[in-house]
Amino acid sequence: MALAATGSSAGSLKRVNKKISTSRSSFRQSMNLGVLVAWIGLLAYGSIIIWSASQSIADASFPRHLLGIGLGSALMLMVWRIDLRNLANLSTVLLVTDIVLIFLPYVPGLSWSAQGMTGWIRFPIINLTFQPVELAKLVTIAFIASLGAQYNGRIDTVRDYIKLCAMLFIPFAAVLIQGDLGSGLVVFFSGAVVIMMSGARKEWVLSTIAIVVGLVSLVLATDSIIDSIFTDDNSLIKDYQMNRLLVFIDPTSDTSDAAYNLQQSLIAVGSGGFFGKGLGNATQSTSGFLPEAHTDFVFAFVCETFGFVGAVVLLGLFALLMLSTVRVAIKQDSLFLKLVAVGIVGMWMFQIFENVGMCIGLMPITGIPLPFISFGSSSMLIQCLAIGVVQSIWRHRSKAA
């Protein structure tokens, strides 16, 4: 009897272990662990930073930051369960949605202005604000991916390549018309990555880069001529945008507030040293010297608080997130979903490079948030949505394209 009881217990234990092993295997099949770990790590890191900022910066509301994480996490879980491959056949719908989102802030009754720009909408009943261009970034990636997937990984003619570039120019120009240069650059770069990965030839891409640089130079030159002729604000580039470019070229130039912001950011980064000043001791960032320390210049705040080590840890989490997402793209059979995943990586890469670069003087100052770290519910919602899209791509990778 004792031996029988022992055998029964051993059999039960094996069944339990088998169920646990099956459950773990099922979890790994449906949720990419690298993306999940990086996402949770970035949310925790950002929450610590925003909590610290909220102790002295009135606009850095920690409860609102947690609300953004909660809503974003719910959105991520919802999208994670959806098979997104059907979007590949809805390019027209995606384009229309993209344009509607970009110009939604101009609809009477919804429009809400902040920081001198009409780029937000306010929901009347719940009294919450949202920046639709953040969602437009993801829609643009899906739109260009739906077009690029039609070429099956190889764009054979210059005509097809120009057609793709022209389609990308539509949402890019729409965002520029709205006056949001930073978001426009994110839309352009992420869409350009999708086009390159759709099978565009290297020489075409290099020629396009040369043309873009030439056009930018022409715009700047034309703007200077127009500005010298007219005394009112008829210039193509706003004064504050031109000031930021001038400060990037010459950081010592005294141009409005742009030079001051960069100087204070460099001081904050340098004062953090190797290990940082610690939570609550980032006086340069929290005493009012560094403007927008919880949003645009949050990386400088990170460096002052946690120093070089903290910056390396943060960049390491970003690297884990992007490399894991690239792996998701590699494992996916559907070319459309591959391109969507790569486009999301391009979006993250540009935002991280631009935000970090402007804080240390390597890039012009723009209002581009640092994903998962900067304060802002709109950005948090869409970044979590992007995680949901990536996890959905991973979950549905075994199905035929």
One Martini backbone bead per residue (centre of mass of N, CA, C, O) as a GRO file, in nm:
protein
  401
    1MET     BB    1   0.057   0.062  -0.020
    2ALA     BB    2   0.296   0.255   0.001
    3LEU     BB    3   0.395   0.216  -0.291
    4ALA     BB    4   0.135   0.312  -0.427
    5ALA     BB    5   0.132   0.596  -0.305
    6THR     BB    6   0.405   0.683  -0.417
    7GLY     BB    7   0.335   0.644  -0.718
    8SER     BB    8   0.097   0.844  -0.722
    9SER     BB    9   0.259   1.097  -0.637
   10ALA     BB   10   0.460   1.091  -0.871
   11GLY     BB   11   0.248   1.116  -1.095
   12SER     BB   12   0.132   1.390  -1.005
   13LEU     BB   13   0.398   1.548  -1.023
   14LYS     BB   14   0.439   1.506  -1.327
   15ARG     BB   15   0.176   1.642  -1.418
   16VAL     BB   16   0.240   1.919  -1.298
   17ASN     BB   17   0.510   1.966  -1.446
   18LYS     BB   18   0.385   1.944  -1.729
   19LYS     BB   19   0.192   2.183  -1.703
   20ILE     BB   20   0.408   2.397  -1.644
   21SER     BB   21   0.573   2.350  -1.902
   22THR     BB   22   0.338   2.408  -2.098
   23SER     BB   23   0.280   2.695  -1.997
   24ARG     BB   24   0.558   2.815  -2.060
   25SER     BB   25   0.559   2.744  -2.362
   26SER     BB   26   0.301   2.906  -2.431
   27PHE     BB   27   0.410   3.181  -2.342
   28ARG     BB   28   0.657   3.190  -2.539
   29GLN     BB   29   0.476   3.169  -2.798
   30SER     BB   30   0.291   3.443  -2.727
   31MET     BB   31   0.548   3.583  -2.571
   32ASN     BB   32   0.803   3.799  -2.587
   33LEU     BB   33   1.049   3.821  -2.356
   34GLY     BB   34   1.232   4.059  -2.441
   35VAL     BB   35   1.007   4.269  -2.479
   36LEU     BB   36   0.882   4.242  -2.199
   37VAL     BB   37   1.128   4.316  -2.024
   38ALA     BB   38   1.188   4.591  -2.151
   39TRP     BB   39   0.913   4.720  -2.096
   40ILE     BB   40   0.908   4.690  -1.788
   41GLY     BB   41   1.179   4.836  -1.739
   42LEU     BB   42   1.093   5.110  -1.866
   43LEU     BB   43   0.848   5.165  -1.687
   44ALA     BB   44   1.003   5.166  -1.420
   45TYR     BB   45   1.207   5.385  -1.489
   46GLY     BB   46   1.004   5.609  -1.562
   47SER     BB   47   0.853   5.612  -1.289
   48ILE     BB   48   1.092   5.705  -1.118
   49ILE     BB   49   1.143   5.971  -1.265
   50ILE     BB   50   0.856   6.097  -1.240
   51TRP     BB   51   0.841   6.086  -0.936
   52SER     BB   52   1.083   6.270  -0.888
   53ALA     BB   53   0.970   6.512  -1.052
   54SER     BB   54   0.696   6.548  -0.884
   55GLN     BB   55   0.835   6.680  -0.623
   56SER     BB   56   0.901   6.973  -0.812
   57ILE     BB   57   0.704   6.928  -1.062
   58ALA     BB   58   0.386   7.011  -1.135
   59ASP     BB   59   0.343   6.872  -1.430
   60ALA     BB   60   0.443   6.595  -1.292
   61SER     BB   61   0.207   6.360  -1.287
   62PHE     BB   62   0.199   6.055  -1.147
   63PRO     BB   63  -0.095   5.954  -1.177
   64ARG     BB   64  -0.104   6.013  -1.483
   65HIS     BB   65   0.123   5.822  -1.558
   66LEU     BB   66  -0.021   5.564  -1.452
   67LEU     BB   67  -0.265   5.590  -1.635
   68GLY     BB   68  -0.110   5.555  -1.900
   69ILE     BB   69  -0.007   5.271  -1.833
   70GLY     BB   70  -0.281   5.133  -1.790
   71LEU     BB   71  -0.406   5.194  -2.068
   72GLY     BB   72  -0.169   5.083  -2.236
   73SER     BB   73  -0.180   4.790  -2.130
   74ALA     BB   74  -0.468   4.730  -2.223
   75LEU     BB   75  -0.409   4.784  -2.522
   76MET     BB   76  -0.189   4.573  -2.557
   77LEU     BB   77  -0.364   4.319  -2.484
   78MET     BB   78  -0.572   4.359  -2.708
   79VAL     BB   79  -0.375   4.354  -2.959
   80TRP     BB   80  -0.223   4.083  -2.904
   81ARG     BB   81  -0.490   3.903  -3.005
   82ILE     BB   82  -0.454   4.025  -3.290
   83ASP     BB   83  -0.475   3.978  -3.631
   84LEU     BB   84  -0.294   4.203  -3.863
   85ARG     BB   85  -0.288   4.102  -4.170
   86ASN     BB   86  -0.550   4.244  -4.292
   87LEU     BB   87  -0.415   4.533  -4.329
   88ALA     BB   88  -0.272   4.481  -4.609
   89ASN     BB   89  -0.573   4.544  -4.764
   90LEU     BB   90  -0.591   4.868  -4.627
   91SER     BB   91  -0.445   5.124  -4.753
   92THR     BB   92  -0.671   5.335  -4.792
   93VAL     BB   93  -0.775   5.337  -4.503
   94LEU     BB   94  -0.503   5.417  -4.373
   95LEU     BB   95  -0.471   5.690  -4.514
   96VAL     BB   96  -0.732   5.823  -4.418
   97THR     BB   97  -0.675   5.786  -4.117
   98ASP     BB   98  -0.418   5.950  -4.111
   99ILE     BB   99  -0.535   6.226  -4.200
  100VAL     BB  100  -0.752   6.250  -3.984
  101LEU     BB  101  -0.564   6.248  -3.739
  102ILE     BB  102  -0.388   6.498  -3.810
  103PHE     BB  103  -0.668   6.695  -3.842
  104LEU     BB  104  -0.844   6.663  -3.580
  105PRO     BB  105  -0.759   6.929  -3.410
  106TYR     BB  106  -0.953   7.114  -3.621
  107VAL     BB  107  -1.207   7.028  -3.484
  108PRO     BB  108  -1.478   7.146  -3.367
  109GLY     BB  109  -1.478   7.068  -3.009
  110LEU     BB  110  -1.176   6.919  -2.998
  111SER     BB  111  -0.989   7.137  -2.986
  112TRP     BB  112  -0.645   7.173  -2.843
  113SER     BB  113  -0.413   7.378  -2.687
  114ALA     BB  114  -0.040   7.355  -2.664
  115GLN     BB  115   0.241   7.525  -2.668
  116GLY     BB  116   0.128   7.686  -2.936
  117MET     BB  117  -0.034   7.415  -3.034
  118THR     BB  118  -0.261   7.243  -3.258
  119GLY     BB  119  -0.247   6.888  -3.140
  120TRP     BB  120  -0.515   6.847  -2.977
  121ILE     BB  121  -0.765   6.659  -2.798
  122ARG     BB  122  -1.086   6.685  -2.631
  123PHE     BB  123  -1.282   6.505  -2.420
  124PRO     BB  124  -1.568   6.619  -2.292
  125ILE     BB  125  -1.652   6.416  -2.059
  126ILE     BB  126  -1.353   6.314  -1.945
  127ASN     BB  127  -1.126   6.538  -1.982
  128LEU     BB  128  -0.925   6.439  -2.210
  129THR     BB  129  -0.612   6.425  -2.373
  130PHE     BB  130  -0.494   6.404  -2.726
  131GLN     BB  131  -0.237   6.302  -2.969
  132PRO     BB  132  -0.291   6.190  -3.288
  133VAL     BB  133   0.002   6.177  -3.414
  134GLU     BB  134   0.093   5.928  -3.258
  135LEU     BB  135  -0.094   5.729  -3.412
  136ALA     BB  136   0.002   5.808  -3.702
  137LYS     BB  137   0.274   5.667  -3.690
  138LEU     BB  138   0.159   5.374  -3.701
  139VAL     BB  139  -0.021   5.405  -3.951
  140THR     BB  140   0.208   5.470  -4.147
  141ILE     BB  141   0.356   5.205  -4.123
  142ALA     BB  142   0.118   5.028  -4.223
  143PHE     BB  143   0.081   5.168  -4.495
  144ILE     BB  144   0.368   5.124  -4.617
  145ALA     BB  145   0.370   4.816  -4.570
  146SER     BB  146   0.129   4.750  -4.761
  147LEU     BB  147   0.284   4.850  -5.012
  148GLY     BB  148   0.563   4.699  -4.986
  149ALA     BB  149   0.445   4.398  -4.986
  150GLN     BB  150   0.370   4.393  -5.302
  151TYR     BB  151   0.695   4.333  -5.386
  152ASN     BB  152   0.827   4.083  -5.239
  153GLY     BB  153   1.127   4.223  -5.167
  154ARG     BB  154   1.119   4.378  -5.467
  155ILE     BB  155   1.225   4.671  -5.634
  156ASP     BB  156   1.258   4.716  -5.984
  157THR     BB  157   1.160   5.019  -6.009
  158VAL     BB  158   1.168   5.357  -5.995
  159ARG     BB  159   0.866   5.408  -6.003
  160ASP     BB  160   0.794   5.246  -5.748
  161TYR     BB  161   0.975   5.402  -5.556
  162ILE     BB  162   0.845   5.682  -5.602
  163LYS     BB  163   0.564   5.599  -5.513
  164LEU     BB  164   0.635   5.539  -5.219
  165CYS     BB  165   0.751   5.819  -5.152
  166ALA     BB  166   0.487   5.973  -5.217
  167MET     BB  167   0.314   5.835  -4.998
  168LEU     BB  168   0.490   5.938  -4.759
  169PHE     BB  169   0.456   6.248  -4.814
  170ILE     BB  170   0.167   6.289  -4.721
  171PRO     BB  171   0.192   6.263  -4.405
  172PHE     BB  172   0.439   6.443  -4.377
  173ALA     BB  173   0.307   6.707  -4.485
  174ALA     BB  174   0.070   6.713  -4.286
  175VAL     BB  175   0.244   6.753  -4.030
  176LEU     BB  176   0.387   7.014  -4.123
  177ILE     BB  177   0.129   7.185  -4.150
  178GLN     BB  178   0.075   7.164  -3.839
  179GLY     BB  179   0.388   7.219  -3.705
  180ASP     BB  180   0.531   6.919  -3.656
  181LEU     BB  181   0.849   6.839  -3.698
  182GLY     BB  182   0.916   6.599  -3.515
  183SER     BB  183   0.688   6.405  -3.611
  184GLY     BB  184   0.764   6.420  -3.909
  185LEU     BB  185   1.040   6.276  -3.877
  186VAL     BB  186   0.929   6.011  -3.771
  187VAL     BB  187   0.754   5.943  -4.015
  188PHE     BB  188   0.981   5.950  -4.224
  189PHE     BB  189   1.183   5.742  -4.105
  190SER     BB  190   0.998   5.494  -4.066
  191GLY     BB  191   0.906   5.485  -4.364
  192ALA     BB  192   1.192   5.460  -4.489
  193VAL     BB  193   1.259   5.187  -4.364
  194VAL     BB  194   1.035   5.029  -4.505
  195ILE     BB  195   1.127   5.086  -4.794
  196MET     BB  196   1.409   4.961  -4.773
  197MET     BB  197   1.287   4.671  -4.675
  198SER     BB  198   1.119   4.628  -4.957
  199GLY     BB  199   1.374   4.653  -5.190
  200ALA     BB  200   1.553   4.885  -5.217
  201ARG     BB  201   1.802   5.035  -5.364
  202LYS     BB  202   2.089   5.181  -5.266
  203GLU     BB  203   2.112   5.409  -5.484
  204TRP     BB  204   1.833   5.528  -5.433
  205VAL     BB  205   1.867   5.606  -5.138
  206LEU     BB  206   2.115   5.792  -5.174
  207SER     BB  207   1.975   5.987  -5.370
  208THR     BB  208   1.751   6.073  -5.175
  209ILE     BB  209   1.930   6.195  -4.958
  210ALA     BB  210   2.054   6.414  -5.142
  211ILE     BB  211   1.785   6.552  -5.213
  212VAL     BB  212   1.695   6.624  -4.926
  213VAL     BB  213   1.936   6.800  -4.854
  214GLY     BB  214   1.891   7.003  -5.086
  215LEU     BB  215   1.603   7.091  -5.003
  216VAL     BB  216   1.672   7.195  -4.722
  217SER     BB  217   1.871   7.411  -4.818
  218LEU     BB  218   1.664   7.563  -4.992
  219VAL     BB  219   1.466   7.631  -4.768
  220LEU     BB  220   1.662   7.794  -4.592
  221ALA     BB  221   1.733   8.003  -4.808
  222THR     BB  222   1.444   8.100  -4.868
  223ASP     BB  223   1.376   8.186  -4.581
  224SER     BB  224   1.587   8.413  -4.560
  225ILE     BB  225   1.471   8.586  -4.789
  226ILE     BB  226   1.183   8.622  -4.684
  227ASP     BB  227   1.266   8.741  -4.404
  228SER     BB  228   1.410   8.999  -4.536
  229ILE     BB  229   1.148   9.116  -4.679
  230PHE     BB  230   0.967   9.038  -4.443
  231THR     BB  231   0.829   9.132  -4.122
  232ASP     BB  232   0.651   8.914  -4.107
  233ASP     BB  233   0.516   8.577  -4.066
  234ASN     BB  234   0.632   8.417  -4.376
  235SER     BB  235   0.796   8.192  -4.303
  236LEU     BB  236   0.861   7.854  -4.329
  237ILE     BB  237   1.029   7.893  -4.067
  238LYS     BB  238   1.031   7.922  -3.757
  239ASP     BB  239   1.208   8.086  -3.527
  240TYR     BB  240   1.251   7.850  -3.321
  241GLN     BB  241   1.359   7.651  -3.536
  242MET     BB  242   1.602   7.819  -3.630
  243ASN     BB  243   1.738   7.846  -3.353
  244ARG     BB  244   1.796   7.545  -3.318
  245LEU     BB  245   1.985   7.519  -3.562
  246LEU     BB  246   2.192   7.734  -3.476
  247VAL     BB  247   2.270   7.596  -3.208
  248PHE     BB  248   2.373   7.334  -3.335
  249ILE     BB  249   2.602   7.473  -3.495
  250ASP     BB  250   2.618   7.705  -3.243
  251PRO     BB  251   2.617   7.681  -2.900
  252THR     BB  252   2.722   7.993  -2.839
  253SER     BB  253   2.479   8.109  -2.939
  254ASP     BB  254   2.247   8.386  -2.891
  255THR     BB  255   1.926   8.218  -2.922
  256SER     BB  256   1.726   8.271  -2.724
  257ASP     BB  257   1.633   7.967  -2.554
  258ALA     BB  258   1.800   7.743  -2.694
  259ALA     BB  259   2.084   7.782  -2.569
  260TYR     BB  260   2.000   7.752  -2.277
  261ASN     BB  261   1.888   7.464  -2.287
  262LEU     BB  262   2.151   7.326  -2.375
  263GLN     BB  263   2.333   7.418  -2.145
  264GLN     BB  264   2.161   7.291  -1.914
  265SER     BB  265   2.179   7.002  -2.019
  266LEU     BB  266   2.489   6.972  -2.005
  267ILE     BB  267   2.510   7.024  -1.704
  268ALA     BB  268   2.332   6.789  -1.610
  269VAL     BB  269   2.495   6.561  -1.736
  270GLY     BB  270   2.775   6.632  -1.603
  271SER     BB  271   2.680   6.637  -1.290
  272GLY     BB  272   2.630   6.318  -1.261
  273GLY     BB  273   2.845   6.149  -1.361
  274PHE     BB  274   2.870   5.813  -1.289
  275PHE     BB  275   2.623   5.778  -1.045
  276GLY     BB  276   2.507   6.029  -0.951
  277LYS     BB  277   2.290   6.203  -0.714
  278GLY     BB  278   2.014   6.096  -0.693
  279LEU     BB  279   1.724   6.092  -0.555
  280GLY     BB  280   1.630   6.435  -0.523
  281ASN     BB  281   1.934   6.571  -0.638
  282ALA     BB  282   1.842   6.715  -0.917
  283THR     BB  283   1.881   7.043  -0.924
  284GLN     BB  284   1.901   7.130  -1.222
  285SER     BB  285   1.615   7.000  -1.303
  286THR     BB  286   1.423   7.087  -1.032
  287SER     BB  287   1.497   7.421  -1.009
  288GLY     BB  288   1.444   7.548  -1.321
  289PHE     BB  289   1.691   7.541  -1.524
  290LEU     BB  290   1.553   7.294  -1.672
  291PRO     BB  291   1.356   7.266  -1.922
  292GLU     BB  292   1.160   7.003  -1.958
  293ALA     BB  293   1.267   6.756  -1.767
  294HIS     BB  294   1.001   6.549  -1.813
  295THR     BB  295   1.036   6.550  -2.134
  296ASP     BB  296   1.253   6.651  -2.354
  297PHE     BB  297   1.492   6.644  -2.098
  298VAL     BB  298   1.498   6.355  -1.953
  299PHE     BB  299   1.788   6.250  -2.001
  300ALA     BB  300   1.926   6.464  -1.826
  301PHE     BB  301   1.784   6.373  -1.569
  302VAL     BB  302   1.898   6.088  -1.566
  303CYS     BB  303   2.200   6.167  -1.553
  304GLU     BB  304   2.183   6.330  -1.287
  305THR     BB  305   2.065   6.094  -1.112
  306PHE     BB  306   2.242   5.817  -1.245
  307GLY     BB  307   2.429   5.873  -1.460
  308PHE     BB  308   2.617   5.679  -1.663
  309VAL     BB  309   2.497   5.411  -1.564
  310GLY     BB  310   2.197   5.483  -1.609
  311ALA     BB  311   2.225   5.534  -1.915
  312VAL     BB  312   2.321   5.248  -1.991
  313VAL     BB  313   2.075   5.097  -1.888
  314LEU     BB  314   1.868   5.238  -2.066
  315LEU     BB  315   2.003   5.167  -2.342
  316GLY     BB  316   1.990   4.862  -2.293
  317LEU     BB  317   1.680   4.839  -2.299
  318PHE     BB  318   1.649   4.948  -2.584
  319ALA     BB  319   1.821   4.734  -2.723
  320LEU     BB  320   1.649   4.491  -2.638
  321LEU     BB  321   1.391   4.582  -2.775
  322MET     BB  322   1.498   4.604  -3.073
  323LEU     BB  323   1.627   4.323  -3.105
  324SER     BB  324   1.368   4.162  -3.039
  325THR     BB  325   1.203   4.285  -3.276
  326VAL     BB  326   1.381   4.178  -3.499
  327ARG     BB  327   1.327   3.883  -3.430
  328VAL     BB  328   1.029   3.894  -3.488
  329ALA     BB  329   1.062   3.962  -3.789
  330ILE     BB  330   1.225   3.707  -3.871
  331LYS     BB  331   0.992   3.492  -3.770
  332GLN     BB  332   0.809   3.609  -3.980
  333ASP     BB  333   0.614   3.539  -4.271
  334SER     BB  334   0.494   3.809  -4.306
  335LEU     BB  335   0.585   4.087  -4.476
  336PHE     BB  336   0.407   4.299  -4.349
  337LEU     BB  337   0.489   4.239  -4.048
  338LYS     BB  338   0.785   4.282  -4.084
  339LEU     BB  339   0.762   4.586  -4.164
  340VAL     BB  340   0.622   4.681  -3.910
  341ALA     BB  341   0.845   4.603  -3.709
  342VAL     BB  342   1.070   4.771  -3.845
  343GLY     BB  343   0.923   5.044  -3.823
  344ILE     BB  344   0.919   5.050  -3.513
  345VAL     BB  345   1.220   5.051  -3.479
  346GLY     BB  346   1.262   5.317  -3.634
  347MET     BB  347   1.098   5.491  -3.440
  348TRP     BB  348   1.265   5.437  -3.186
  349MET     BB  349   1.544   5.512  -3.291
  350PHE     BB  350   1.488   5.810  -3.357
  351GLN     BB  351   1.383   5.905  -3.080
  352ILE     BB  352   1.632   5.830  -2.919
  353PHE     BB  353   1.852   5.976  -3.082
  354GLU     BB  354   1.725   6.259  -3.065
  355ASN     BB  355   1.687   6.296  -2.759
  356VAL     BB  356   1.975   6.234  -2.673
  357GLY     BB  357   2.125   6.423  -2.875
  358MET     BB  358   1.999   6.699  -2.773
  359CYS     BB  359   2.111   6.673  -2.473
  360ILE     BB  360   2.434   6.657  -2.605
  361GLY     BB  361   2.456   6.819  -2.898
  362LEU     BB  362   2.402   6.612  -3.167
  363MET     BB  363   2.114   6.744  -3.193
  364PRO     BB  364   1.850   6.899  -3.260
  365ILE     BB  365   1.594   7.067  -3.119
  366THR     BB  366   1.307   6.874  -3.021
  367GLY     BB  367   0.966   6.748  -2.953
  368ILE     BB  368   1.086   6.452  -2.865
  369PRO     BB  369   1.016   6.181  -2.703
  370LEU     BB  370   1.096   5.938  -2.468
  371PRO     BB  371   1.031   5.628  -2.463
  372PHE     BB  372   0.862   5.556  -2.153
  373ILE     BB  373   0.979   5.831  -2.001
  374SER     BB  374   0.825   6.052  -2.084
  375PHE     BB  375   0.594   6.276  -2.024
  376GLY     BB  376   0.290   6.136  -2.156
  377SER     BB  377   0.002   5.982  -2.252
  378SER     BB  378   0.010   5.960  -2.560
  379SER     BB  379   0.285   5.824  -2.585
  380MET     BB  380   0.231   5.583  -2.397
  381LEU     BB  381  -0.003   5.455  -2.549
  382ILE     BB  382   0.153   5.408  -2.824
  383GLN     BB  383   0.392   5.245  -2.716
  384CYS     BB  384   0.215   5.015  -2.606
  385LEU     BB  385   0.083   4.951  -2.874
  386ALA     BB  386   0.347   4.865  -3.012
  387ILE     BB  387   0.389   4.623  -2.829
  388GLY     BB  388   0.129   4.479  -2.912
  389VAL     BB  389   0.208   4.446  -3.209
  390VAL     BB  390   0.463   4.279  -3.166
  391GLN     BB  391   0.323   4.047  -3.004
  392SER     BB  392   0.130   3.973  -3.233
  393ILE     BB  393   0.344   3.891  -3.436
  394TRP     BB  394   0.458   3.664  -3.260
  395ARG     BB  395   0.195   3.495  -3.214
  396HIS     BB  396   0.144   3.485  -3.556
  397ARG     BB  397   0.407   3.345  -3.696
  398SER     BB  398   0.301   3.038  -3.781
  399LYS     BB  399   0.142   3.149  -3.995
  400ALA     BB  400   0.045   3.189  -4.295
  401ALA     BB  401   0.080   3.448  -4.537
   0.00000   0.00000   0.00000
